[in-house]
Amino acid sequence: MATDIQKLIGTSEEDEDEEMEMDVKEEGDDDDEEDGEKNVDATSMIAGVDGGMPTRSSNNNRFQQHHQIQEQVGTPGGGGVRRCRPIEEKERTKLRERQRRAITARILAGLRRHGNYNLRVRADINDVIAALAREAGWVVLPDGTTFPAKSQGPRPAGVNSAAVSSQMVSPQTPASLKGVTSGYRSSGELNACNMKGVFIPSSSPYDLPSSARSQNSSIVGDGGGQTDSHPLIGGSMDNVGDKQIVDIPLKLPERDYSNTSCIPVYVMLPLGVINMKCEMVDPDGLLKQLRILKSVNVDGVMVDCWWGIVEGHAPGEYNWNGYKRLFQMVCELKLKLQVVMSFHECGGNVGDDVCIPLPHWVAEIGRSNPDIFFTDREGRRNPECLSWGIDKERVLRGRTAVEVYFDCMRSFRVEFDEYFKNGNISMIQVGLGPCGELRFPSCPVKHGWRYPGIGEFQCYDLYLLKSLRKAAEARGHSFWGRGPDNAGSYNSRPHETGFFCDGGDYDSYYGRFFLNWYSRVLVDHGDRVLSLAKLAFDGTCIAAKLSGLHWWYKTASHAAELAAGFYNPCNRDGYAAIVTMLKKHEATLNLACTELHMLDQHEDFQEALGDSEGLFWQVLNGAWDVCVPVSSENALPCHDHVSYKKILDSAKPLTDPDGRHLSSFTYLRLSPLLMERHNFMEFEQFIKRMHGEAAGLQVYSN
């Protein structure tokens, strides 16, 4: 193992020997002076032994004698006296030490980021050795004692990790250290031996595609001086000096999901499956893809019903023709339907590949009355969806916003009543804001927002400001009827603002009042729309989608969440009121951030102090505590085994004492990339595991 670590760090054996000689490094000028004094004393002492006390006649030879002693020190015949190194050599030693530490720092950073090793901030080489040994299944005690976890032989007593790592494996290595062997003169002999050993992972499974995701591990043996590839071992042999490193893959069986709870899997159809004329774009191609999905036992599909298409030209006039043909095709294949009532614009957000605006007649009203749209502090309007300030304002040709939503949902229910009665439609997800999610549009890309900006409050339209002033007057502080003036801009960081920084105004009396009002607007909007949705779709499950704004979650203020309407700082549960409202309407929560915790090792993610996994479990447990069903969908493209495993672990928590799990999962989305052979094979295995069936046994690299 010492040879492997030596190879990782990039030092040679000569460098190691020299550094071991200089174990006590220079501690400044004082140490240098001490070294000089010791060498002078040693010179005098040896001179006295060789020729008695020095005389004037012997002084001429003293410098020559001193030079000889310097060259003898540090060699087997030079005794235990430390040599006095020239200044240039000391500088070279310091430079080499700095280079070694820089390399070590990069190794540690790579292991943390890509290898998922839990190394402390100031980890040293012993921590690395211990982490690698534990990864290989060895036991490393706090005092450094190391032994194979499954060794049948006696555990080596008194052997610590420092001793093991500082010496080269020799033929006299104890037999109990299985795999640290010598005496093999050929690769055939090595292949025939027991392949248990000290495994050192060389990479992370996150760095490789699923087709080639195998992680090499190392085993130490004897060999020649070349690199060889052995067809039987399946790895390669790298030689360091007279020692041989045999790379063989270390694979561990994954969790068995057979006989676990069945979670239905739906596939989201492409955004543009229906065009602006409410016609199917490619019915034959879609039919072929649906048949393939059915062949691997996908439970159903999810489809957006766009408000901008069905009521696009005139208020109260609905066109469902394209959706009729689509629903018929889906139901003939015995697939279920999840329908999204999308009351928002499509286009301009991440993943949008088509443009579907709000209805034309709504846009006309917006040109004369732009306050029907969300507005930021600078007065920029966002036509992605209607402001929640007009939920009860008759500004849409004599109707309020919630009345417009209800009329559309009621028309859908009447038009497709047959599918409701037959149970073909299993769930209706009601769009409640931008991207169909219950949140303020605080991070609009069209206004220049980029990750990981905190976003901006969206409460500056006429109707929401009126509501804010009314709430401030009722509170007895009319001067609070304004938005924060120190909350930064879209791409600010929390510490750059006076409102979101630690100890900032978000936790002042005014800040708490404003954030309470702001989050209450969000909850009240969801309450109003879902109450009408429950009335329109009586007897059918309804759902609301919640996004996971995970960046800045590890700060005190949770700035990104606050700007989006989730009053969830470190000392308050901002999702309790939302799940309580969903419980009131017997609605399902669709939470979209299942696999985002894969990003925890990403550099930009760490800079944003995000914690998608912490946010996911906070919302999930909050919903489960009040018995609200939770479904989910992937927020990022997902085609590899590692991503699917992350989703499975979240969907079916192994450690949940009550055996709770997601009620359904929606895969985003159907595409030619998913249909590629290798990707689809991974997807098929994923479906089997979600259904609790015995999937083909696979192994993944650890």
Secondary structure as UniProt FT lines:
FT   HELIX           2..9
FT   HELIX           13..21
FT   HELIX           29..51
FT   HELIX           56..59
FT   TURN            60..61
FT   HELIX           62..72
FT   TURN            73..74
FT   TURN            76..77
FT   TURN            79..80
FT   HELIX           87..114
FT   TURN            121..122
FT   HELIX           125..135
FT   TURN            136..137
FT   STRAND          138..140
FT   TURN            142..143
FT   STRAND          146..148
FT   TURN            149..150
FT   TURN            157..158
FT   HELIX           161..166
FT   TURN            171..172
FT   TURN            175..176
FT   TURN            178..179
FT   HELIX           187..192
FT   HELIX           205..207
FT   HELIX           210..212
FT   STRAND          216..222
FT   STRAND          228..229
FT   TURN            231..233
FT   STRAND          236..240
FT   TURN            241..242
FT   STRAND          243..249
FT   STRAND          251..253
FT   TURN            258..259
FT   STRAND          265..268
FT   TURN            271..272
FT   TURN            276..277
FT   HELIX           283..295
FT   TURN            296..297
FT   STRAND          300..306
FT   HELIX           307..310
FT   TURN            315..316
FT   HELIX           321..332
FT   TURN            333..334
FT   STRAND          336..342
FT   TURN            350..351
FT   HELIX           360..368
FT   HELIX           370..372
FT   STRAND          373..375
FT   TURN            377..378
FT   STRAND          381..386
FT   HELIX           388..390
FT   TURN            391..392
FT   TURN            397..398
FT   HELIX           401..415
FT   HELIX           417..421
FT   TURN            422..423
FT   STRAND          425..430
FT   HELIX           434..436
FT   HELIX           445..447
FT   TURN            451..452
FT   HELIX           462..475
FT   HELIX           478..480
FT   TURN            490..491
FT   HELIX           494..496
FT   TURN            498..500
FT   TURN            502..503
FT   HELIX           505..507
FT   HELIX           509..536
FT   TURN            537..539
FT   STRAND          541..547
FT   TURN            551..554
FT   HELIX           559..564
FT   TURN            570..571
FT   TURN            574..575
FT   HELIX           576..584
FT   TURN            585..586
FT   STRAND          588..592
FT   TURN            594..595
FT   HELIX           596..601
FT   HELIX           603..607
FT   TURN            608..609
FT   HELIX           612..625
FT   TURN            626..627
FT   STRAND          630..633
FT   HELIX           641..651
FT   TURN            654..655
FT   TURN            657..658
FT   STRAND          665..667
FT   TURN            672..675
FT   HELIX           677..690
FT   TURN            691..692
FT   STRAND          699..701
//
